[in-house]
Amino acid sequence: MASLVVLYTKPADPEGFDAHYRDTHLPLAQTVPGATWTVTRMTGTPRGGDPAYYLMATATFASDADLQAAMASPQMRETGRDAAQLTKDYGTEATMLVGGDF
Amino acid sequence: MASLVVLYTKPADPEGFDAHYRDTHLPLAQTVPGATWTVTRMTGTPRGGDPAYYLMATATFASDADLQAAMASPQMRETGRDAAQLTKDYGTEATMLVGGDF
């Protein structure tokens, strides 16, 4: 299995971010071939206090080759363009990681 | 569904970390009631370059109540103690997050 992980810091405009993420970004991301998305809203830390990230999106793929193919797809290009818009419009930063099984 | 996410920065001693994580830490974490663990080795970013984190561990639970019960369990206490040892012995920092469905 291979994974793409996107961690967003807390947006300046969380309501605007949430609406855009739900109505525009996630539907676009879901067109990426071979990707199964899980989106988690971070609410805190085990010891209380503010979490370092606001939202985590993980896309899993059956293999590294599938991840590479997805990264090169027009759907991912469009999703990436929208992510850049999202971070700019709502005041958040995205940290992206790729990886595989431990 | 509810999640606990642990993000480790690159250890000073990756081989020592990997061995301890695989042979001691993950088996302990897997005793935590109600937790289903996924561990991902981060290898890069979509644009190349070093990833911000070395390893990501995610525990999912059927509900927030299950997550809360797990956090209060003796097994999680022991797992947390071992995580503190792991970060100290191998030179890494752990960022922990809890969350739920988007």
N, CA and C atoms of all chains as a GROMACS GRO file, in nm:
protein
  612
    1MET      N    1   0.083  -0.119   0.000
    1MET     CA    2   0.000   0.000   0.000
    1MET      C    3   0.088   0.126   0.000
    2ALA      N    4   0.040   0.231  -0.064
    2ALA     CA    5   0.112   0.358  -0.067
    2ALA      C    6   0.016   0.469  -0.025
    3SER      N    7   0.069   0.574   0.034
    3SER     CA    8  -0.017   0.681   0.088
    3SER      C    9   0.032   0.820   0.051
    4LEU      N   10  -0.063   0.909   0.033
    4LEU     CA   11  -0.039   1.052   0.023
    4LEU      C   12  -0.112   1.115   0.141
    5VAL      N   13  -0.041   1.196   0.220
    5VAL     CA   14  -0.100   1.258   0.339
    5VAL      C   15  -0.089   1.410   0.325
    6VAL      N   16  -0.199   1.480   0.352
    6VAL     CA   17  -0.198   1.627   0.350
    6VAL      C   18  -0.246   1.676   0.486
    7LEU      N   19  -0.162   1.756   0.552
    7LEU     CA   20  -0.193   1.811   0.684
    7LEU      C   21  -0.212   1.961   0.670
    8TYR      N   22  -0.329   2.013   0.705
    8TYR     CA   23  -0.358   2.156   0.696
    8TYR      C   24  -0.353   2.219   0.834
    9THR      N   25  -0.281   2.332   0.846
    9THR     CA   26  -0.287   2.409   0.970
    9THR      C   27  -0.423   2.480   0.978
   10LYS      N   28  -0.455   2.533   1.097
   10LYS     CA   29  -0.586   2.597   1.115
   10LYS      C   30  -0.604   2.717   1.022
   11PRO      N   31  -0.709   2.717   0.941
   11PRO     CA   32  -0.730   2.829   0.849
   11PRO      C   33  -0.766   2.957   0.924
   12ALA      N   34  -0.737   3.071   0.862
   12ALA     CA   35  -0.782   3.199   0.916
   12ALA      C   36  -0.935   3.204   0.911
   13ASP      N   37  -0.994   3.140   0.809
   13ASP     CA   38  -1.139   3.136   0.792
   13ASP      C   39  -1.185   2.990   0.788
   14PRO      N   40  -1.205   2.930   0.906
   14PRO     CA   41  -1.238   2.787   0.908
   14PRO      C   42  -1.370   2.753   0.838
   15GLU      N   43  -1.472   2.841   0.852
   15GLU     CA   44  -1.602   2.811   0.789
   15GLU      C   45  -1.589   2.812   0.636
   16GLY      N   46  -1.518   2.914   0.584
   16GLY     CA   47  -1.497   2.920   0.441
   16GLY      C   48  -1.418   2.801   0.390
   17PHE      N   49  -1.315   2.765   0.466
   17PHE     CA   50  -1.233   2.650   0.431
   17PHE      C   51  -1.317   2.523   0.427
   18ASP      N   52  -1.396   2.501   0.533
   18ASP     CA   53  -1.476   2.378   0.542
   18ASP      C   54  -1.572   2.367   0.424
   19ALA      N   55  -1.638   2.478   0.391
   19ALA     CA   56  -1.736   2.476   0.282
   19ALA      C   57  -1.667   2.444   0.150
   20HIS      N   58  -1.554   2.511   0.124
   20HIS     CA   59  -1.481   2.486  -0.002
   20HIS      C   60  -1.427   2.343  -0.004
   21TYR      N   61  -1.375   2.298   0.109
   21TYR     CA   62  -1.317   2.163   0.115
   21TYR      C   63  -1.424   2.058   0.084
   22ARG      N   64  -1.539   2.074   0.149
   22ARG     CA   65  -1.646   1.975   0.136
   22ARG      C   66  -1.713   1.980  -0.001
   23ASP      N   67  -1.741   2.102  -0.050
   23ASP     CA   68  -1.823   2.116  -0.171
   23ASP      C   69  -1.741   2.112  -0.299
   24THR      N   70  -1.614   2.149  -0.293
   24THR     CA   71  -1.533   2.160  -0.414
   24THR      C   72  -1.410   2.069  -0.410
   25HIS      N   73  -1.333   2.080  -0.300
   25HIS     CA   74  -1.202   2.013  -0.301
   25HIS      C   75  -1.213   1.861  -0.291
   26LEU      N   76  -1.291   1.813  -0.195
   26LEU     CA   77  -1.300   1.668  -0.175
   26LEU      C   78  -1.362   1.599  -0.298
   27PRO      N   79  -1.471   1.655  -0.355
   27PRO     CA   80  -1.524   1.594  -0.478
   27PRO      C   81  -1.419   1.586  -0.590
   28LEU      N   82  -1.336   1.689  -0.604
   28LEU     CA   83  -1.228   1.686  -0.704
   28LEU      C   84  -1.127   1.577  -0.670
   29ALA      N   85  -1.085   1.574  -0.543
   29ALA     CA   86  -0.985   1.474  -0.500
   29ALA      C   87  -1.036   1.333  -0.526
   30GLN      N   88  -1.168   1.317  -0.510
   30GLN     CA   89  -1.226   1.183  -0.528
   30GLN      C   90  -1.230   1.138  -0.674
   31THR      N   91  -1.198   1.228  -0.767
   31THR     CA   92  -1.188   1.186  -0.908
   31THR      C   93  -1.048   1.131  -0.940
   32VAL      N   94  -0.951   1.146  -0.847
   32VAL     CA   95  -0.815   1.097  -0.874
   32VAL      C   96  -0.818   0.944  -0.882
   33PRO      N   97  -0.768   0.888  -0.992
   33PRO     CA   98  -0.777   0.742  -1.012
   33PRO      C   99  -0.701   0.663  -0.906
   34GLY      N  100  -0.768   0.562  -0.849
   34GLY     CA  101  -0.704   0.470  -0.757
   34GLY      C  102  -0.692   0.516  -0.613
   35ALA      N  103  -0.739   0.640  -0.584
   35ALA     CA  104  -0.725   0.695  -0.449
   35ALA      C  105  -0.847   0.666  -0.364
   36THR      N  106  -0.824   0.619  -0.241
   36THR     CA  107  -0.930   0.607  -0.141
   36THR      C  108  -0.900   0.708  -0.031
   37TRP      N  109  -0.987   0.808  -0.016
   37TRP     CA  110  -0.961   0.920   0.076
   37TRP      C  111  -1.025   0.901   0.212
   38THR      N  112  -0.950   0.938   0.316
   38THR     CA  113  -1.003   0.948   0.452
   38THR      C  114  -0.970   1.088   0.501
   39VAL      N  115  -1.071   1.160   0.547
   39VAL     CA  116  -1.050   1.297   0.593
   39VAL      C  117  -1.086   1.305   0.741
   40THR      N  118  -0.994   1.357   0.822
   40THR     CA  119  -1.012   1.363   0.967
   40THR      C  120  -1.002   1.507   1.015
   41ARG      N  121  -1.101   1.551   1.089
   41ARG     CA  122  -1.098   1.682   1.155
   41ARG      C  123  -1.027   1.666   1.287
   42MET      N  124  -0.916   1.735   1.305
   42MET     CA  125  -0.843   1.726   1.430
   42MET      C  126  -0.906   1.820   1.532
   43THR      N  127  -0.928   1.767   1.653
   43THR     CA  128  -0.999   1.845   1.754
   43THR      C  129  -0.913   1.879   1.874
   44GLY      N  130  -0.799   1.811   1.890
   44GLY     CA  131  -0.717   1.838   2.007
   44GLY      C  132  -0.596   1.749   2.011
   45THR      N  133  -0.541   1.734   2.131
   45THR     CA  134  -0.430   1.642   2.153
   45THR      C  135  -0.470   1.552   2.270
   46PRO      N  136  -0.400   1.441   2.289
   46PRO     CA  137  -0.437   1.352   2.401
   46PRO      C  138  -0.429   1.422   2.537
   47ARG      N  139  -0.343   1.526   2.547
   47ARG     CA  140  -0.329   1.595   2.677
   47ARG      C  141  -0.404   1.727   2.682
   48GLY      N  142  -0.500   1.745   2.587
   48GLY     CA  143  -0.571   1.872   2.581
   48GLY      C  144  -0.488   1.973   2.503
   49GLY      N  145  -0.542   2.090   2.481
   49GLY     CA  146  -0.468   2.193   2.407
   49GLY      C  147  -0.499   2.187   2.259
   50ASP      N  148  -0.449   2.286   2.187
   50ASP     CA  149  -0.478   2.298   2.044
   50ASP      C  150  -0.394   2.199   1.963
   51PRO      N  151  -0.456   2.135   1.864
   51PRO     CA  152  -0.380   2.043   1.780
   51PRO      C  153  -0.290   2.123   1.683
   52ALA      N  154  -0.180   2.062   1.641
   52ALA     CA  155  -0.086   2.126   1.548
   52ALA      C  156  -0.147   2.139   1.408
   53TYR      N  157  -0.245   2.056   1.378
   53TYR     CA  158  -0.311   2.060   1.247
   53TYR      C  159  -0.463   2.058   1.264
   54TYR      N  160  -0.530   2.114   1.166
   54TYR     CA  161  -0.676   2.131   1.167
   54TYR      C  162  -0.746   2.017   1.094
   55LEU      N  163  -0.682   1.972   0.985
   55LEU     CA  164  -0.746   1.868   0.902
   55LEU      C  165  -0.636   1.780   0.845
   56MET      N  166  -0.663   1.650   0.839
   56MET     CA  167  -0.570   1.557   0.775
   56MET      C  168  -0.645   1.478   0.669
   57ALA      N  169  -0.590   1.479   0.549
   57ALA     CA  170  -0.648   1.399   0.441
   57ALA      C  171  -0.546   1.294   0.400
   58THR      N  172  -0.589   1.169   0.395
   58THR     CA  173  -0.502   1.060   0.354
   58THR      C  174  -0.563   0.989   0.235
   59ALA      N  175  -0.484   0.976   0.130
   59ALA     CA  176  -0.526   0.895   0.015
   59ALA      C  177  -0.442   0.770   0.013
   60THR      N  178  -0.507   0.655   0.012
   60THR     CA  179  -0.432   0.529   0.002
   60THR      C  180  -0.450   0.471  -0.138
   61PHE      N  181  -0.345   0.404  -0.183
   61PHE     CA  182  -0.339   0.343  -0.316
   61PHE      C  183  -0.293   0.199  -0.300
   62ALA      N  184  -0.332   0.113  -0.392
   62ALA     CA  185  -0.297  -0.029  -0.382
   62ALA      C  186  -0.147  -0.052  -0.391
   63SER      N  187  -0.076   0.035  -0.462
   63SER     CA  188   0.068   0.015  -0.481
   63SER      C  189   0.135   0.149  -0.505
   64ASP      N  190   0.267   0.149  -0.497
   64ASP     CA  191   0.344   0.269  -0.525
   64ASP      C  192   0.326   0.311  -0.672
   65ALA      N  193   0.316   0.212  -0.761
   65ALA     CA  194   0.295   0.244  -0.903
   65ALA      C  195   0.161   0.317  -0.921
   66ASP      N  196   0.059   0.275  -0.848
   66ASP     CA  197  -0.072   0.342  -0.855
   66ASP      C  198  -0.062   0.485  -0.802
   67LEU      N  199   0.015   0.504  -0.694
   67LEU     CA  200   0.035   0.640  -0.641
   67LEU      C  201   0.106   0.727  -0.744
   68GLN      N  202   0.211   0.673  -0.806
   68GLN     CA  203   0.285   0.751  -0.906
   68GLN      C  204   0.196   0.787  -1.024
   69ALA      N  205   0.115   0.692  -1.069
   69ALA     CA  206   0.024   0.717  -1.182
   69ALA      C  207  -0.077   0.825  -1.144
   70ALA      N  208  -0.127   0.818  -1.020
   70ALA     CA  209  -0.225   0.918  -0.973
   70ALA      C  210  -0.162   1.057  -0.969
   71MET      N  211  -0.036   1.064  -0.921
   71MET     CA  212   0.031   1.193  -0.909
   71MET      C  213   0.047   1.259  -1.047
   72ALA      N  214   0.060   1.177  -1.150
   72ALA     CA  215   0.082   1.228  -1.285
   72ALA      C  216  -0.049   1.251  -1.361
   73SER      N  217  -0.162   1.224  -1.298
   73SER     CA  218  -0.291   1.232  -1.368
   73SER      C  219  -0.343   1.375  -1.378
   74PRO      N  220  -0.422   1.405  -1.482
   74PRO     CA  221  -0.484   1.538  -1.493
   74PRO      C  222  -0.575   1.568  -1.373
   75GLN      N  223  -0.639   1.463  -1.319
   75GLN     CA  224  -0.727   1.485  -1.204
   75GLN      C  225  -0.648   1.534  -1.083
   76MET      N  226  -0.526   1.478  -1.063
   76MET     CA  227  -0.445   1.523  -0.950
   76MET      C  228  -0.394   1.665  -0.975
   77ARG      N  229  -0.364   1.695  -1.101
   77ARG     CA  230  -0.317   1.830  -1.134
   77ARG      C  231  -0.428   1.930  -1.097
   78GLU      N  232  -0.551   1.898  -1.133
   78GLU     CA  233  -0.664   1.987  -1.102
   78GLU      C  234  -0.686   1.996  -0.950
   79THR      N  235  -0.672   1.883  -0.882
   79THR     CA  236  -0.688   1.880  -0.736
   79THR      C  237  -0.579   1.964  -0.670
   80GLY      N  238  -0.456   1.955  -0.722
   80GLY     CA  239  -0.344   2.033  -0.668
   80GLY      C  240  -0.366   2.182  -0.689
   81ARG      N  241  -0.419   2.219  -0.806
   81ARG     CA  242  -0.449   2.360  -0.834
   81ARG      C  243  -0.550   2.412  -0.734
   82ASP      N  244  -0.654   2.330  -0.709
   82ASP     CA  245  -0.757   2.372  -0.614
   82ASP      C  246  -0.701   2.380  -0.472
   83ALA      N  247  -0.609   2.291  -0.437
   83ALA     CA  248  -0.547   2.296  -0.302
   83ALA      C  249  -0.469   2.427  -0.285
   84ALA      N  250  -0.401   2.470  -0.391
   84ALA     CA  251  -0.326   2.596  -0.384
   84ALA      C  252  -0.421   2.714  -0.362
   85GLN      N  253  -0.536   2.708  -0.430
   85GLN     CA  254  -0.640   2.811  -0.414
   85GLN      C  255  -0.693   2.812  -0.270
   86LEU      N  256  -0.720   2.691  -0.222
   86LEU     CA  257  -0.774   2.670  -0.087
   86LEU      C  258  -0.682   2.729   0.020
   87THR      N  259  -0.552   2.700   0.009
   87THR     CA  260  -0.459   2.749   0.110
   87THR      C  261  -0.446   2.901   0.102
   88LYS      N  262  -0.451   2.955  -0.020
   88LYS     CA  263  -0.440   3.100  -0.041
   88LYS      C  264  -0.567   3.173   0.010
   89ASP      N  265  -0.683   3.121  -0.030
   89ASP     CA  266  -0.808   3.191   0.000
   89ASP      C  267  -0.847   3.188   0.148
   90TYR      N  268  -0.811   3.080   0.218
   90TYR     CA  269  -0.861   3.065   0.355
   90TYR      C  270  -0.752   3.071   0.461
   91GLY      N  271  -0.628   3.102   0.418
   91GLY     CA  272  -0.522   3.126   0.516
   91GLY      C  273  -0.478   3.002   0.592
   92THR      N  274  -0.435   2.899   0.519
   92THR     CA  275  -0.385   2.778   0.583
   92THR      C  276  -0.259   2.733   0.511
   93GLU      N  277  -0.180   2.648   0.577
   93GLU     CA  278  -0.063   2.589   0.509
   93GLU      C  279  -0.080   2.439   0.503
   94ALA      N  280  -0.040   2.381   0.389
   94ALA     CA  281  -0.053   2.238   0.369
   94ALA      C  282   0.085   2.173   0.369
   95THR      N  283   0.101   2.070   0.452
   95THR     CA  284   0.222   1.988   0.452
   95THR      C  285   0.187   1.856   0.384
   96MET      N  286   0.263   1.819   0.279
   96MET     CA  287   0.232   1.696   0.206
   96MET      C  288   0.342   1.594   0.222
   97LEU      N  289   0.301   1.469   0.237
   97LEU     CA  290   0.393   1.358   0.259
   97LEU      C  291   0.351   1.241   0.172
   98VAL      N  292   0.448   1.165   0.122
   98VAL     CA  293   0.415   1.038   0.059
   98VAL      C  294   0.491   0.928   0.132
   99GLY      N  295   0.432   0.809   0.133
   99GLY     CA  296   0.496   0.700   0.205
   99GLY      C  297   0.434   0.566   0.172
  100GLY      N  298   0.480   0.467   0.247
  100GLY     CA  299   0.431   0.332   0.225
  100GLY      C  300   0.426   0.256   0.356
  101ASP      N  301   0.406   0.127   0.347
  101ASP     CA  302   0.395   0.045   0.467
  101ASP      C  303   0.523   0.053   0.549
  102PHE      N  304   0.509   0.048   0.681
  102PHE     CA  305   0.624   0.048   0.772
  102PHE      C  306   0.694  -0.086   0.761
  103MET      N  307  -1.646   0.747   1.366
  103MET     CA  308  -1.509   0.700   1.387
  103MET      C  309  -1.425   0.809   1.454
  104ALA      N  310  -1.330   0.767   1.537
  104ALA     CA  311  -1.239   0.861   1.604
  104ALA      C  312  -1.096   0.815   1.581
  105SER      N  313  -1.003   0.909   1.580
  105SER     CA  314  -0.865   0.876   1.548
  105SER      C  315  -0.766   0.940   1.645
  106LEU      N  316  -0.657   0.868   1.667
  106LEU     CA  317  -0.538   0.920   1.734
  106LEU      C  318  -0.425   0.911   1.632
  107VAL      N  319  -0.356   1.023   1.609
  107VAL     CA  320  -0.248   1.027   1.510
  107VAL      C  321  -0.119   1.067   1.580
  108VAL      N  322  -0.012   0.994   1.553
  108VAL     CA  323   0.120   1.028   1.607
  108VAL      C  324   0.217   1.044   1.490
  109LEU      N  325   0.278   1.163   1.482
  109LEU     CA  326   0.374   1.195   1.376
  109LEU      C  327   0.512   1.208   1.438
  110TYR      N  328   0.608   1.128   1.393
  110TYR     CA  329   0.745   1.132   1.445
  110TYR      C  330   0.836   1.202   1.345
  111THR      N  331   0.917   1.296   1.393
  111THR     CA  332   1.022   1.354   1.307
  111THR      C  333   1.134   1.249   1.291
  112LYS      N  334   1.222   1.276   1.195
  112LYS     CA  335   1.329   1.179   1.167
  112LYS      C  336   1.418   1.159   1.289
  113PRO      N  337   1.435   1.034   1.333
  113PRO     CA  338   1.519   1.009   1.451
  113PRO      C  339   1.667   1.032   1.420
  114ALA      N  340   1.742   1.064   1.524
  114ALA     CA  341   1.888   1.072   1.511
  114ALA      C  342   1.943   0.933   1.478
  115ASP      N  343   1.879   0.830   1.529
  115ASP     CA  344   1.920   0.691   1.507
  115ASP      C  345   1.802   0.614   1.446
  116PRO      N  346   1.786   0.623   1.312
  116PRO     CA  347   1.669   0.560   1.249
  116PRO      C  348   1.666   0.408   1.265
  117GLU      N  349   1.782   0.342   1.257
  117GLU     CA  350   1.783   0.195   1.269
  117GLU      C  351   1.740   0.152   1.408
  118GLY      N  352   1.791   0.221   1.512
  118GLY     CA  353   1.752   0.190   1.649
  118GLY      C  354   1.604   0.216   1.672
  119PHE      N  355   1.558   0.328   1.618
  119PHE     CA  356   1.415   0.362   1.629
  119PHE      C  357   1.329   0.254   1.564
  120ASP      N  358   1.364   0.217   1.441
  120ASP     CA  359   1.284   0.118   1.368
  120ASP      C  360   1.274  -0.014   1.444
  121ALA      N  361   1.388  -0.058   1.496
  121ALA     CA  362   1.390  -0.186   1.567
  121ALA      C  363   1.303  -0.179   1.693
  122HIS      N  364   1.319  -0.069   1.770
  122HIS     CA  365   1.239  -0.055   1.892
  122HIS      C  366   1.090  -0.041   1.857
  123TYR      N  367   1.062   0.037   1.753
  123TYR     CA  368   0.923   0.058   1.715
  123TYR      C  369   0.856  -0.074   1.677
  124ARG      N  370   0.927  -0.150   1.593
  124ARG     CA  371   0.870  -0.275   1.540
  124ARG      C  372   0.860  -0.384   1.647
  125ASP      N  373   0.967  -0.398   1.728
  125ASP     CA  374   0.974  -0.512   1.819
  125ASP      C  375   0.909  -0.485   1.954
  126THR      N  376   0.902  -0.360   1.995
  126THR     CA  377   0.852  -0.327   2.130
  126THR      C  378   0.730  -0.235   2.125
  127HIS      N  379   0.742  -0.124   2.051
  127HIS     CA  380   0.637  -0.022   2.063
  127HIS      C  381   0.507  -0.065   1.996
  128LEU      N  382   0.515  -0.110   1.872
  128LEU     CA  383   0.392  -0.146   1.800
  128LEU      C  384   0.319  -0.262   1.868
  129PRO      N  385   0.392  -0.368   1.911
  129PRO     CA  386   0.321  -0.474   1.986
  129PRO      C  387   0.249  -0.423   2.110
  130LEU      N  388   0.312  -0.327   2.182
  130LEU     CA  389   0.246  -0.267   2.299
  130LEU      C  390   0.121  -0.190   2.256
  131ALA      N  391   0.138  -0.105   2.152
  131ALA     CA  392   0.026  -0.022   2.104
  131ALA      C  393  -0.092  -0.112   2.062
  132GLN      N  394  -0.057  -0.229   2.008
  132GLN     CA  395  -0.163  -0.319   1.961
  132GLN      C  396  -0.241  -0.386   2.073
  133THR      N  397  -0.195  -0.369   2.198
  133THR     CA  398  -0.274  -0.420   2.312
  133THR      C  399  -0.380  -0.319   2.357
  134VAL      N  400  -0.374  -0.195   2.305
  134VAL     CA  401  -0.471  -0.093   2.347
  134VAL      C  402  -0.611  -0.133   2.299
  135PRO      N  403  -0.708  -0.140   2.391
  135PRO     CA  404  -0.841  -0.190   2.354
  135PRO      C  405  -0.911  -0.102   2.250
  136GLY      N  406  -0.963  -0.166   2.146
  136GLY     CA  407  -1.046  -0.096   2.047
  136GLY      C  408  -0.969  -0.024   1.938
  137ALA      N  409  -0.835  -0.027   1.944
  137ALA     CA  410  -0.754   0.047   1.847
  137ALA      C  411  -0.716  -0.040   1.727
  138THR      N  412  -0.733   0.015   1.607
  138THR     CA  413  -0.681  -0.049   1.485
  138THR      C  414  -0.572   0.042   1.431
  139TRP      N  415  -0.448  -0.008   1.430
  139TRP     CA  416  -0.331   0.075   1.396
  139TRP      C  417  -0.292   0.062   1.250
  140THR      N  418  -0.257   0.176   1.190
  140THR     CA  419  -0.194   0.179   1.058
  140THR      C  420  -0.065   0.259   1.074
  141VAL      N  421   0.046   0.202   1.032
  141VAL     CA  422   0.176   0.270   1.045
  141VAL      C  423   0.233   0.292   0.906
  142THR      N  424   0.271   0.416   0.876
  142THR     CA  425   0.321   0.453   0.744
  142THR      C  426   0.460   0.514   0.756
  143ARG      N  427   0.552   0.461   0.678
  143ARG     CA  428   0.687   0.516   0.667
  143ARG      C  429   0.684   0.626   0.561
  144MET      N  430   0.713   0.748   0.601
  144MET     CA  431   0.714   0.857   0.505
  144MET      C  432   0.846   0.858   0.429
  145THR      N  433   0.838   0.869   0.298
  145THR     CA  434   0.960   0.859   0.216
  145THR      C  435   0.991   0.988   0.142
  146GLY      N  436   0.896   1.080   0.134
  146GLY     CA  437   0.924   1.204   0.060
  146GLY      C  438   0.802   1.293   0.056
  147THR      N  439   0.802   1.383  -0.039
  147THR     CA  440   0.688   1.471  -0.062
  147THR      C  441   0.650   1.455  -0.210
  148PRO      N  442   0.532   1.500  -0.250
  148PRO     CA  443   0.494   1.486  -0.391
  148PRO      C  444   0.590   1.558  -0.486
  149ARG      N  445   0.658   1.663  -0.436
  149ARG     CA  446   0.748   1.739  -0.523
  149ARG      C  447   0.895   1.704  -0.500
  150GLY      N  448   0.920   1.590  -0.434
  150GLY     CA  449   1.057   1.553  -0.400
  150GLY      C  450   1.099   1.623  -0.272
  151GLY      N  451   1.217   1.595  -0.225
  151GLY     CA  452   1.265   1.657  -0.102
  151GLY      C  453   1.229   1.574   0.019
  152ASP      N  454   1.284   1.617   0.133
  152ASP     CA  455   1.266   1.542   0.257
  152ASP      C  456   1.127   1.565   0.315
  153PRO      N  457   1.065   1.458   0.365
  153PRO     CA  458   0.934   1.474   0.429
  153PRO      C  459   0.949   1.539   0.567
  154ALA      N  460   0.847   1.609   0.610
  154ALA     CA  461   0.848   1.676   0.741
  154ALA      C  462   0.845   1.574   0.856
  155TYR      N  463   0.794   1.454   0.828
  155TYR     CA  464   0.786   1.348   0.929
  155TYR      C  465   0.841   1.217   0.873
  156TYR      N  466   0.888   1.135   0.964
  156TYR     CA  467   0.954   1.007   0.930
  156TYR      C  468   0.856   0.892   0.935
  157LEU      N  469   0.765   0.899   1.032
  157LEU     CA  470   0.671   0.788   1.054
  157LEU      C  471   0.538   0.846   1.102
  158MET      N  472   0.429   0.790   1.054
  158MET     CA  473   0.296   0.829   1.102
  158MET      C  474   0.223   0.705   1.150
  159ALA      N  475   0.173   0.711   1.272
  159ALA     CA  476   0.092   0.601   1.325
  159ALA      C  477  -0.049   0.654   1.350
  160THR      N  478  -0.148   0.584   1.298
  160THR     CA  479  -0.287   0.623   1.319
  160THR      C  480  -0.362   0.508   1.384
  161ALA      N  481  -0.429   0.538   1.495
  161ALA     CA  482  -0.518   0.440   1.557
  161ALA      C  483  -0.661   0.486   1.535
  162THR      N  484  -0.743   0.400   1.478
  162THR     CA  485  -0.883   0.436   1.462
  162THR      C  486  -0.967   0.355   1.561
  163PHE      N  487  -1.075   0.419   1.605
  163PHE     CA  488  -1.167   0.362   1.703
  163PHE      C  489  -1.309   0.375   1.649
  164ALA      N  490  -1.397   0.286   1.690
  164ALA     CA  491  -1.534   0.288   1.639
  164ALA      C  492  -1.609   0.415   1.678
  165SER      N  493  -1.572   0.474   1.792
  165SER     CA  494  -1.644   0.593   1.840
  165SER      C  495  -1.553   0.677   1.927
  166ASP      N  496  -1.597   0.799   1.955
  166ASP     CA  497  -1.521   0.886   2.042
  166ASP      C  498  -1.517   0.828   2.184
  167ALA      N  499  -1.624   0.762   2.226
  167ALA     CA  500  -1.625   0.700   2.358
  167ALA      C  501  -1.519   0.590   2.366
  168ASP      N  502  -1.503   0.514   2.258
  168ASP     CA  503  -1.399   0.409   2.255
  168ASP      C  504  -1.260   0.471   2.262
  169LEU      N  505  -1.242   0.583   2.192
  169LEU     CA  506  -1.112   0.652   2.198
  169LEU      C  507  -1.084   0.699   2.340
  170GLN      N  508  -1.184   0.759   2.404
  170GLN     CA  509  -1.168   0.809   2.541
  170GLN      C  510  -1.135   0.695   2.637
  171ALA      N  511  -1.206   0.582   2.620
  171ALA     CA  512  -1.180   0.466   2.707
  171ALA      C  513  -1.038   0.414   2.685
  172ALA      N  514  -0.995   0.411   2.558
  172ALA     CA  515  -0.859   0.364   2.527
  172ALA      C  516  -0.755   0.455   2.590
  173MET      N  517  -0.779   0.588   2.582
  173MET     CA  518  -0.681   0.683   2.636
  173MET      C  519  -0.664   0.663   2.787
  174ALA      N  520  -0.770   0.619   2.853
  174ALA     CA  521  -0.767   0.601   2.999
  174ALA      C  522  -0.722   0.462   3.041
  175SER      N  523  -0.690   0.375   2.945
  175SER     CA  524  -0.658   0.236   2.976
  175SER      C  525  -0.513   0.219   3.024
  176PRO      N  526  -0.487   0.117   3.106
  176PRO     CA  527  -0.348   0.088   3.148
  176PRO      C  528  -0.259   0.056   3.028
  177GLN      N  529  -0.317  -0.007   2.924
  177GLN     CA  530  -0.237  -0.041   2.806
  177GLN      C  531  -0.188   0.086   2.736
  178MET      N  532  -0.274   0.190   2.730
  178MET     CA  533  -0.232   0.315   2.666
  178MET      C  534  -0.129   0.385   2.754
  179ARG      N  535  -0.145   0.374   2.885
  179ARG     CA  536  -0.047   0.436   2.975
  179ARG      C  537   0.090   0.374   2.949
  180GLU      N  538   0.094   0.242   2.938
  180GLU     CA  539   0.221   0.173   2.913
  180GLU      C  540   0.276   0.208   2.775
  181THR      N  541   0.188   0.218   2.676
  181THR     CA  542   0.230   0.256   2.540
  181THR      C  543   0.287   0.398   2.540
  182GLY      N  544   0.222   0.487   2.615
  182GLY     CA  545   0.269   0.626   2.624
  182GLY      C  546   0.405   0.635   2.692
  183ARG      N  547   0.424   0.552   2.795
  183ARG     CA  548   0.554   0.548   2.864
  183ARG      C  549   0.663   0.503   2.766
  184ASP      N  550   0.630   0.401   2.688
  184ASP     CA  551   0.728   0.352   2.591
  184ASP      C  552   0.754   0.455   2.480
  185ALA      N  553   0.652   0.531   2.442
  185ALA     CA  554   0.672   0.635   2.340
  185ALA      C  555   0.766   0.742   2.391
  186ALA      N  556   0.755   0.776   2.519
  186ALA     CA  557   0.845   0.876   2.578
  186ALA      C  558   0.989   0.825   2.576
  187GLN      N  559   1.005   0.696   2.604
  187GLN     CA  560   1.137   0.632   2.599
  187GLN      C  561   1.194   0.635   2.457
  188LEU      N  562   1.108   0.600   2.363
  188LEU     CA  563   1.142   0.594   2.220
  188LEU      C  564   1.192   0.730   2.170
  189THR      N  565   1.120   0.837   2.204
  189THR     CA  566   1.159   0.970   2.155
  189THR      C  567   1.290   1.013   2.221
  190LYS      N  568   1.307   0.977   2.349
  190LYS     CA  569   1.430   1.013   2.422
  190LYS      C  570   1.550   0.935   2.370
  191ASP      N  571   1.534   0.804   2.355
  191ASP     CA  572   1.648   0.718   2.320
  191ASP      C  573   1.697   0.735   2.177
  192TYR      N  574   1.606   0.768   2.085
  192TYR     CA  575   1.645   0.767   1.944
  192TYR      C  576   1.641   0.906   1.880
  193GLY      N  577   1.615   1.010   1.961
  193GLY     CA  578   1.627   1.146   1.910
  193GLY      C  579   1.522   1.183   1.808
  194THR      N  580   1.396   1.171   1.848
  194THR     CA  581   1.285   1.212   1.761
  194THR      C  582   1.184   1.289   1.843
  195GLU      N  583   1.096   1.365   1.774
  195GLU     CA  584   0.987   1.432   1.844
  195GLU      C  585   0.855   1.380   1.792
  196ALA      N  586   0.759   1.362   1.883
  196ALA     CA  587   0.628   1.309   1.846
  196ALA      C  588   0.522   1.418   1.858
  197THR      N  589   0.446   1.439   1.752
  197THR     CA  590   0.331   1.529   1.755
  197THR      C  591   0.206   1.441   1.759
  198MET      N  592   0.120   1.464   1.859
  198MET     CA  593   0.001   1.381   1.873
  198MET      C  594  -0.126   1.463   1.849
  199LEU      N  595  -0.220   1.401   1.784
  199LEU     CA  596  -0.346   1.467   1.748
  199LEU      C  597  -0.460   1.369   1.772
  200VAL      N  598  -0.575   1.422   1.815
  200VAL     CA  599  -0.695   1.339   1.816
  200VAL      C  600  -0.802   1.408   1.732
  201GLY      N  601  -0.888   1.328   1.672
  201GLY     CA  602  -0.989   1.386   1.586
  201GLY      C  603  -1.098   1.287   1.552
  202GLY      N  604  -1.183   1.332   1.460
  202GLY     CA  605  -1.294   1.249   1.418
  202GLY      C  606  -1.327   1.273   1.272
  203ASP      N  607  -1.440   1.222   1.228
  203ASP     CA  608  -1.479   1.236   1.088
  203ASP      C  609  -1.492   1.384   1.050
  204PHE      N  610  -1.459   1.415   0.928
  204PHE     CA  611  -1.473   1.551   0.875
  204PHE      C  612  -1.621   1.581   0.856
   0.00000   0.00000   0.00000
